[in-house]
Amino acid sequence: MTIGKKSMTVIVVLALSLAMTTSALAEKVSLSFWSWRTEDMQAYEQFIKEFNATHPDINVEFVAYRNTEYNTILATALQAGSGPDIVHLRAYGGMEPLANAGYIAPLDDKIPELKDFSHEVLLGATNREDGRVYGVPFAVQTIQVLYNKSLFAALGLEEPQTWDELIEIASKVKAAGYVPFANGGKEGWTLETFFGAVAPNYYGGNTFFSEVVAGKTTFTDPRFKASIEKMLELRPYLPDQYMGIGYTDMQMLFAQEMAAMFLAGSYELGTLAQMNPELEIGAFVIPPSSAHEPKTMTMYVDGSYGMNAATKHPEAALAFVQFLASKEYGTMFTETLQQISAVPGVKPTNPLLAEIVGMMDADATPYLMLTAFRYGQPSGSTLLQNELQGVFAEEINLEQALANIQTGLEVWHVPFMK
């Protein structure tokens, strides 16, 4: 049988088309991206779609686990030589064990955009052992008082400039039949947030931070004790049976306008807006004793995006992580989730978030236990949370609680070791 030129041309075209299709299918890459951010699943699916606009051959599956289970699930998978290609990393001490074990890849020589991030922000993703950066920081959080602007206006209240004014506001709110502060103590980590809002102005902010990290003072320091005593002064203004009030209860009390104030992180803004779009929220930093003293706001890096050192698709994984370091992504992150992106140069359009960024720039101090005392066991956060629960429940006195914190940290914090 003789094949004509026209038929031969058709065959060649079909063969080339089939080869190109086969090649395209072979180049299609699927990546897994694990996280603890269950509340952000829809947002990350949107972010991945934006990435696919320029990288259609890289499929990214976002998988979120429960916050309390994520660390164990991730560590177990990585130890077994599997796990995700993209890793949502905890900040500071939460990241270091994975880096030291070689489970995640250093990125400071792979992501050029990291050179533009500030030193303070990069510390949240830097391994102290080798000084390498293992993640792209994703958010900066602050802790302050969120308040109901409409309720404040109705009661004739203004943002306090001193501690006494804050107590006076809380008393007026309570007399009007509202809960002054939505905070409870059922979950220890929420009491650490409470601490982050109140304590820095009363233990001495950056001065005390530097001294205690260096071992020049301890957690039995009278300044630290005074900061916890200030927290305890707010107990009469918490919800009834506050030790049974959990995190979602706190959010609901504030979102449904039953509570006037909420000692909370900036990360709450997006969630609260979803819970009650009509809620008008303002923010202020817990004031010092005197209006002439500086105010101090707690800030920290929330976590970062890392890459599994054993990923089978390093080029594709790196392309996605580099996208997460871009200003385009940072802007989208801030606008979608109403959180402060860690990417340099991103400016929130939300007026309240922009105001918080301004306050942070002027008065920031590190989140004490998270940034400096989560590098060993027992961690400073675990000790602080447990002891605060005991003190707030009146099961232990403050002096013993502070001694317990100090004793626990002396086990591993080198400047404390005798």
C-alpha angles and dihedrals in degrees: 000000000000120000115213124226092252093052091046090052091053091050092050092049091049091048092050091047091051091048092050091048091049090048092050091050090049091052094050107112128198120204129187120218117194124198145159091225099105090157091059100052096114091047093052091048087056091048090051091053089055090051090050090056087075099022106042093160095060115079114195121195114200112211119184125194130192112285093238094049102039100088094052095044092048096046092048092051095047092048088054090054095252131081130114128327091226117043126201099216129206114234130255113346092008090068101041101077091056092048094046091050091052094242095126129046125241110245106187091097094042106046111057091190091069089075089071095054116099120254091241092054094045090054087075089064100032122108109224093209097063103009092235124140112237103179147032105245110237108189143011115214132197131196121220143124116295112198140188105251095195093051092047090051093048091052094043094245130151133194108284122244097192138034091250090055090051091053090047090053091049090051093051092048091051092047088053091058099258131116107253096209125021093208125122138177107227092108116047096216091062089058089053087055088050087052092050091055099046111024108061095070090052103042092046106263116234094001094060091038092058093044097049094044089053092047093244088126136010140225090265088068111129089235091060091046090052091054092056090046088058089054090052091053087068095058094096088058098052124096119283111275088012094176087068094050112106132197098269089047089055093050091048094049091054099038093050090050096244091120124049099205139029125195095217151136125269086245088077095071097082094045094047091050089055092047093050117007090185094058113116109210129193129180138212137169117249102266125236124238093269129038088226093062121089119257119233125209124197116233135173144165108260099208143293146244114255139176129238107245088217097050114139090216106049096158094051093043091050091050090055094046090049089053088054089056094054126106088233090061094041091055092048091048093052095045095045101042099025091231131128109264116221090217109110118251098021110135120193117233090203103099094216093049090048089051091051091050088054092051091048092052091055104038111020125149126173121264094257108219097028097052100038112018108042094086098093144023128302088032121217090242093054091048094046094046094049094045093046090053090052093048095045090048088049091237094123134024121247096245092056091045092055091047089052091052092050094046091049093052093046087070093073115357100102098212089056097047115108 
